[in-house]
C-alpha cells in the first residue's frame, strides 16, 4: 500500500525560529535588565504600581495599624494607654483621609 507523505519544507521558517528563540530566552535566560533594589533596602514599591493599588494598600495599612493599636490599648493602663489611644486617633485620621482620597480618585461605579 502506497501512502502519500508531504514534502518537508525546503528552507527553515525564519520567523518561527526567531519566535522560538525569544520564548526560550525568556524562560531559560531571564534578562538582567530587571533592576533589583539597592542592597540596603528591605522593602520597595514597584515603580509601575497603579494609583488605585497605592491608595488601596495605604488605606488597608492605616486600618490595620488602627485595629492593632485599639487592641493594644485594652492591655495597657495609665499614661501608656493614653499614648496608644492618641496614636490610634491619628491612625484613624489617616484612615479617614485615605477614604476620602479613595472616593475622589477611585470612585465606585
MARBA-3410 file (N, C-alpha, C, O; in Angstrom, 1 decimal):
109
0.8,-1.2,0.0,0.0,0.0,0.0,0.9,1.2,0.0,1.8,1.3,0.8 ~ 0.6,2.1,-0.9,1.4,3.4,-1.0,0.7,4.5,-0.3,-0.5,4.8,-0.5 ~ 1.5,5.2,0.6,0.9,6.3,1.4,1.6,7.6,1.0,2.8,7.7,1.0 ~ 0.8,8.6,0.6,1.4,9.9,0.2,1.8,10.7,1.4,1.0,10.9,2.3 ~ 3.1,11.1,1.4,3.5,12.0,2.5,3.9,13.3,2.0,4.5,13.4,0.9
3.7,14.4,2.7,4.0,15.7,2.2,5.5,15.9,2.3,6.2,15.3,3.1 ~ 6.0,16.7,1.4,7.5,17.0,1.4,7.8,18.0,2.6,7.0,18.9,2.8 ~ 8.9,17.8,3.3,9.2,18.7,4.3,9.6,20.1,3.7,10.0,20.2,2.6 ~ 9.4,21.1,4.5,9.8,22.5,3.9,11.3,22.5,3.5,12.1,22.0,4.2 ~ 11.5,23.2,2.4,12.9,23.2,1.9,13.8,24.2,2.8,14.9,23.8,3.0
13.2,25.3,3.2,14.0,26.2,4.0,13.4,26.4,5.3,12.2,26.4,5.5 ~ 14.2,26.6,6.4,13.6,26.8,7.7,12.8,28.2,7.7,13.2,29.1,7.1 ~ 11.8,28.2,8.5,11.0,29.4,8.7,11.7,30.3,9.6,11.8,30.0,10.8 ~ 12.1,31.4,9.1,12.9,32.4,9.9,12.1,33.0,11.1,12.6,33.1,12.2 ~ 10.9,33.4,10.8,10.0,33.9,11.8,9.7,33.0,13.0,9.8,33.3,14.1
9.5,31.7,12.6,9.2,30.7,13.6,10.5,30.5,14.5,10.4,30.3,15.7 ~ 11.7,30.4,13.8,12.9,30.2,14.6,13.1,31.4,15.6,13.6,31.2,16.7 ~ 12.9,32.6,15.1,13.1,33.8,16.0,12.1,33.8,17.1,12.5,34.1,18.3 ~ 10.9,33.4,16.9,9.9,33.4,18.0,10.3,32.3,19.0,10.1,32.5,20.2 ~ 10.7,31.2,18.5,11.1,30.1,19.4,12.3,30.5,20.2,12.3,30.2,21.4
13.3,31.2,19.6,14.4,31.6,20.3,14.1,32.6,21.4,14.6,32.6,22.5 ~ 13.2,33.6,21.1,12.7,34.6,22.1,12.0,33.9,23.2,12.2,34.2,24.4 ~ 11.2,32.9,23.0,10.5,32.2,24.0,11.5,31.4,24.9,11.4,31.4,26.1 ~ 12.4,30.7,24.3,13.4,30.0,25.1,14.3,31.0,26.0,14.5,30.7,27.1 ~ 14.7,32.1,25.4,15.5,33.1,26.1,14.6,33.7,27.3,15.2,33.9,28.4
13.4,33.9,27.0,12.5,34.5,28.1,12.4,33.6,29.3,12.5,34.0,30.4 ~ 12.3,32.3,29.1,12.1,31.4,30.2,13.4,30.8,30.7,13.5,30.5,31.9 ~ 14.4,30.6,29.9,15.6,29.9,30.3,16.7,30.9,30.6,17.6,30.6,31.5 ~ 16.7,32.0,30.0,17.8,33.0,30.2,17.1,34.4,30.6,17.1,35.3,29.8 ~ 16.6,34.5,31.8,16.0,35.8,32.2,17.0,36.9,32.1,18.1,36.8,32.5
16.5,38.0,31.5,17.4,39.1,31.3,17.8,39.8,32.6,17.0,39.8,33.6 ~ 18.9,40.4,32.6,19.4,41.1,33.8,18.9,42.5,33.8,19.4,43.3,34.6 ~ 18.0,42.9,32.9,17.5,44.2,32.8,16.6,44.6,34.0,16.4,45.8,34.2 ~ 16.1,43.6,34.6,15.2,43.9,35.8,16.2,44.5,36.9,17.1,43.8,37.3 ~ 15.8,45.7,37.3,16.7,46.3,38.3,16.3,45.8,39.7,15.1,45.9,40.1
17.2,45.4,40.5,16.9,45.0,41.9,17.1,46.2,42.8,17.9,47.1,42.5 ~ 16.3,46.3,43.9,16.5,47.4,44.8,17.9,47.4,45.4,18.5,46.3,45.5 ~ 18.4,48.5,45.8,19.7,48.6,46.5,19.8,47.6,47.6,18.7,47.3,48.2 ~ 20.9,47.1,47.9,21.1,46.1,48.9,20.6,46.5,50.3,20.3,45.7,51.1 ~ 20.7,47.8,50.6,20.3,48.3,51.9,18.8,48.5,52.1,18.3,48.7,53.2
18.0,48.3,51.0,16.6,48.5,51.1,15.9,47.2,51.4,16.1,46.2,50.7 ~ 15.1,47.2,52.4,14.4,45.9,52.8,13.1,45.8,52.0,12.7,44.7,51.5 ~ 12.4,46.9,51.8,11.1,46.9,51.1,11.1,48.0,50.1,11.8,49.0,50.2 ~ 10.4,47.8,49.0,10.3,48.8,48.0,8.9,48.7,47.3,8.2,47.7,47.5 ~ 8.5,49.8,46.7,7.3,49.9,46.0,7.6,49.8,44.5,8.5,50.5,44.0
6.8,49.0,43.8,7.0,48.8,42.4,6.8,50.1,41.7,5.9,50.9,42.0 ~ 7.7,50.4,40.8,7.7,51.7,40.0,6.5,51.8,39.2,6.0,52.9,38.9 ~ 5.9,50.7,38.7,4.8,50.7,37.8,3.5,50.5,38.6,2.5,50.1,37.9 ~ 3.4,50.6,39.9,2.2,50.4,40.7,1.2,51.4,40.3,1.5,52.6,40.2 ~ -0.1,51.0,40.2,-1.1,51.9,39.8,-1.6,52.8,41.0,-1.3,52.4,42.1
-2.2,53.9,40.7,-2.6,54.8,41.8,-3.7,54.1,42.6,-3.7,54.2,43.9 ~ -4.5,53.3,42.0,-5.6,52.6,42.7,-4.9,51.6,43.7,-5.4,51.5,44.8 ~ -3.9,50.9,43.3,-3.3,50.0,44.1,-2.6,50.7,45.3,-2.6,50.2,46.5 ~ -1.9,51.8,45.1,-1.2,52.5,46.1,-2.2,53.0,47.2,-2.0,52.9,48.4 ~ -3.3,53.6,46.7,-4.3,54.1,47.6,-4.9,53.0,48.4,-5.1,53.2,49.6
-5.3,51.9,47.8,-5.9,50.8,48.5,-5.0,50.2,49.5,-5.4,50.0,50.7 ~ -3.7,50.0,49.2,-2.8,49.5,50.2,-2.5,50.4,51.3,-2.4,50.0,52.5 ~ -2.5,51.7,51.0,-2.3,52.7,52.1,-3.5,52.7,53.1,-3.3,52.7,54.3 ~ -4.7,52.6,52.5,-5.9,52.6,53.3,-5.9,51.3,54.2,-6.1,51.4,55.4 ~ -5.5,50.2,53.6,-5.5,48.9,54.4,-4.4,49.0,55.5,-4.7,48.4,56.6
-3.3,49.6,55.2,-2.2,49.7,56.2,-2.7,50.6,57.4,-2.5,50.2,58.5 ~ -3.3,51.7,57.1,-3.8,52.6,58.2,-4.9,51.8,59.0,-4.9,51.9,60.2 ~ -5.8,51.1,58.3,-6.8,50.4,59.0,-6.2,49.3,59.9,-6.7,49.1,61.0 ~ -5.2,48.6,59.5,-4.6,47.6,60.3,-3.9,48.2,61.5,-4.0,47.6,62.6 ~ -3.1,49.3,61.3,-2.5,49.9,62.4,-3.5,50.4,63.4,-3.3,50.2,64.7
-4.6,50.9,63.0,-5.7,51.4,63.9,-6.2,50.2,64.7,-6.4,50.4,65.9 ~ -6.5,49.1,64.1,-7.0,48.0,64.8,-6.0,47.4,65.8,-6.4,47.1,66.9 ~ -4.8,47.3,65.4,-3.7,46.9,66.3,-3.6,47.8,67.5,-3.4,47.3,68.7 ~ -3.6,49.1,67.3,-3.5,50.0,68.4,-4.7,49.9,69.4,-4.5,50.0,70.6 ~ -5.8,49.7,68.8,-7.0,49.6,69.7,-6.9,48.3,70.6,-7.3,48.4,71.7
-6.5,47.2,70.0,-6.3,46.0,70.7,-5.2,46.2,71.8,-5.4,45.7,72.9 ~ -4.1,46.8,71.4,-3.1,47.1,72.4,-3.5,47.9,73.6,-3.1,47.7,74.7 ~ -4.3,48.9,73.3,-4.7,49.9,74.3,-5.6,49.2,75.4,-5.6,49.6,76.5 ~ -6.2,48.1,75.0,-7.0,47.3,76.0,-6.1,46.6,77.1,-6.5,46.4,78.2 ~ -4.9,46.3,76.7,-3.9,45.7,77.6,-3.2,46.7,78.5,-2.5,46.2,79.4
-3.2,47.9,78.1,-2.4,48.9,78.8,-3.3,49.7,79.8,-4.5,49.6,79.8 ~ -2.6,50.5,80.7,-3.3,51.3,81.6,-2.5,52.6,81.8,-1.2,52.6,81.6 ~ -3.1,53.6,82.3,-2.4,54.9,82.6,-1.9,55.6,81.4,-2.6,55.7,80.4 ~ -0.7,56.2,81.6,-0.1,57.0,80.5,0.1,56.2,79.2,-0.1,56.7,78.1 ~ 0.6,55.0,79.3,0.8,54.1,78.2,-0.4,53.9,77.3,-0.4,54.0,76.1
-1.5,53.8,78.0,-2.8,53.6,77.3,-3.2,54.9,76.6,-3.7,54.8,75.5 ~ -3.0,56.0,77.3,-3.3,57.3,76.7,-2.5,57.5,75.4,-3.0,58.0,74.4 ~ -1.2,57.2,75.4,-0.4,57.3,74.3,-0.8,56.4,73.1,-0.9,56.8,72.0 ~ -1.2,55.2,73.5,-1.7,54.2,72.4,-3.0,54.7,71.8,-3.1,54.6,70.6 ~ -3.9,55.3,72.6,-5.1,55.8,72.1,-4.9,57.1,71.3,-5.6,57.3,70.3
-3.9,57.9,71.6,-3.6,59.1,70.8,-3.1,58.6,69.5,-3.4,59.2,68.4 ~ -2.2,57.6,69.4,-1.7,57.2,68.2,-2.8,56.5,67.4,-2.9,56.7,66.1 ~ -3.7,55.8,68.0,-4.9,55.3,67.4,-5.7,56.4,66.7,-6.2,56.2,65.6 ~ -5.9,57.5,67.4,-6.7,58.5,66.9,-6.0,59.1,65.6,-6.7,59.5,64.7 ~ -4.7,59.3,65.7,-4.0,59.7,64.5,-4.1,58.8,63.3,-4.3,59.2,62.1
-4.1,57.5,63.6,-4.2,56.5,62.5,-5.6,56.5,62.0,-5.8,56.3,60.8 ~ -6.6,56.7,62.8,-8.0,56.9,62.3,-8.2,58.1,61.4,-8.9,58.0,60.4 ~ -7.4,59.2,61.7,-7.5,60.3,60.9,-6.9,59.9,59.5,-7.4,60.4,58.5 ~ -5.8,59.2,59.5,-5.2,58.7,58.3,-6.2,57.8,57.5,-6.3,57.9,56.3 ~ -7.0,57.0,58.2,-8.0,56.1,57.5,-9.0,57.0,56.9,-9.4,56.8,55.7
-9.5,58.1,57.6,-10.5,59.0,57.0,-9.9,59.7,55.8,-10.6,59.8,54.8 ~ -8.7,60.2,55.9,-8.1,60.9,54.8,-7.9,60.0,53.5,-8.2,60.4,52.4 ~ -7.5,58.8,53.8,-7.3,57.8,52.7,-8.7,57.4,52.1,-8.8,57.2,50.9 ~ -9.7,57.3,52.9,-11.0,57.0,52.5,-11.5,58.1,51.5,-12.2,57.8,50.5 ~ -11.3,59.4,51.9,-11.7,60.5,51.1,-10.9,60.5,49.8,-11.5,60.7,48.7
-9.6,60.2,49.8,-8.8,60.1,48.6,-9.3,59.0,47.7,-9.4,59.1,46.5 ~ -9.7,57.9,48.3,-10.2,56.7,47.5,-11.5,57.1,46.8,-11.7,56.8,45.6 ~ -12.4,57.9,47.5,-13.6,58.3,46.9,-13.4,59.3,45.7,-14.1,59.2,44.7 ~ -12.4,60.1,45.8,-12.1,61.0,44.7,-11.4,60.4,43.6,-11.7,60.6,42.4 ~ -10.4,59.6,43.9,-9.5,59.0,42.8,-10.0,57.8,42.2,-9.9,57.5,41.0
-10.7,56.9,43.0,-11.2,55.6,42.5,-12.6,55.5,42.9,-13.0,54.7,43.8 ~ -13.5,56.2,42.2,-14.9,56.2,42.6,-15.5,54.8,42.3,-15.2,54.2,41.2 ~ -16.4,54.4,43.1,-17.1,53.1,42.8,-18.1,53.4,41.7,-18.8,54.4,41.7 ~ -18.2,52.4,40.8,-19.1,52.6,39.7,-20.3,51.6,39.8,-21.1,51.6,38.9
END
